[in-house]
Amino acid sequence: MRVIIALIVAAGALCACNSQTPPAPSPDQSASTAAPPAETAQAPAEAPAESNVSEETYTPPPPQQVVSVYQDPPDSQPPPEEIGWAPPPMLVEPPPPPPGPEYVWTGGYWGWYGNWVWIHGRWAPPPRPGYHWFPPYYEHRGPHVVYVGGFWGAPSVSFVAPALGLSLALAAVLPGILPGPPPMGPEGVFVPPPPGSRFGLIVPAPIGTSPAVVIGAPPVVAEGMRISNTNIRNTNITNTTINNTTINNTTINNVTIVAPASATANHVAVNATVPAAAHLAAAQTPVVRVPAPPPSSTKPLPPYTPNHPVSLPPPAVVHAEVPAELVRPRAAAPAMQARPGEPAMRPGEPQPAGRPAAGANPAEERAAQQRAEQQQRATQEQQQREAQQQHAAQEAEAKRNAAQAAAQRSKQQQEAAAEAKRNAAQAAAERSKQQQEAAAEAKSKAQEQALERNKQQAAAAAEAKEKAAQAAAAKKAADEKRKEAQEHKPPQ
């Protein structure tokens, strides 16, 4: 009897060990252990023991309402805003080819307009020669987020982080907006998580990190992902404290993204190097694709000002495109680290065929290899579809940019022609006025000269008349004297 009971218990334990059906995850499940700040992280994250890795099914994010706008960035650092909840996960927005070498990709990222609004990316030239682009700044401070929007800075301008002792009023929220979850993760500078991540999670990152660097990383469902600098050149960082940070002449070529398997949706540890440039980072192939909707209006919004709210367009509903292998239960996967002689794996990339778990038997190896090949084919097909969609989106964006450039040139030409016409009309009117004034002045002078001549002639005539009268009077007097003399002359 004891033998039978022992066999039944052993069989039950064996069935429990071989079960592949994981428990359904709770949407409100609390996050796991927090990762250390990016500034102190030195060693890459290691994958935890296989027995400690969750095998829960990834739950795709629900449809999301997104307000997408263009923004006219300021040409100086805007004031910080304190916001009550974390920005949503990043959206996917591959940039089209740049119109020219002087253009800079300024987006896309989450900005504040009484709610988190998607600032659509665009290629833009600096407003003045020598100006450079500063990406947005997010900081987890207490229960809130301190945010500074992206801006253009003069050649001599450096970004200065908001001081810790700075007193900020909580930013006003638009009517009808429900606050999201507070930031979940260590305090300090961060960027939003990868597309498809759990809302509220943040990714610690150095100051000046473009939010788009996480586009190619797998979604995170718990705290743990972080970003660190890989290589920096021409760097001069002074006053390196969170309350007074100034960065001058900094060029970061790449950044390193690390995360334990317990933090990612695909249960794969991340240790990958990605480009730091915003346009290169935004062009990465995402694991979960949540496309950014194009703005409904090409007219850019002015920078956010608390006392001057702007009218936002209606939101668009975006849906997450999740690969099938991510929503199925899966066993723990090894860390994303390449073996000697093998290429490094990117975030979210399936494990290559022929790399089964250690200690697996031949049947498990063949099954793992078949699953890896199927997953690789599915990933390649998904990448091809995404590449085609990206190419079509780039062509459409390039056509829109060309049409906008042509319209802008036509508008500029029309404005220049109208300005030239106005200038010519003003010059002709000025010449006509000058000619009229000259003619009037000449006529006035002629009239004055004629009056002067008439006056002189009248004076001369009067003088001549007076002389003639005087001569006549003198002659008369002489005649009278002569006559009188003759009358009084004695006879002879």
PyMOL commands that set and color helices and strands:
alter all, ss='L'
color gray80, all
select helices_A, chain A and resi 2-18+38-40+50-52+211-214+261-263+278-282+324-326+362-487
alter helices_A, ss='H'
color red, helices_A
select strands_A, chain A and resi 64-66+68-69+81-83+104-105+109-112+116-119+123-124+132-134+137-141+144-148+151-153+159-160+188-191+203-204+226-233+236-238+246-248+251-259+270-275+316-318
alter strands_A, ss='S'
color yellow, strands_A
deselect
rebuild
show_as cartoon
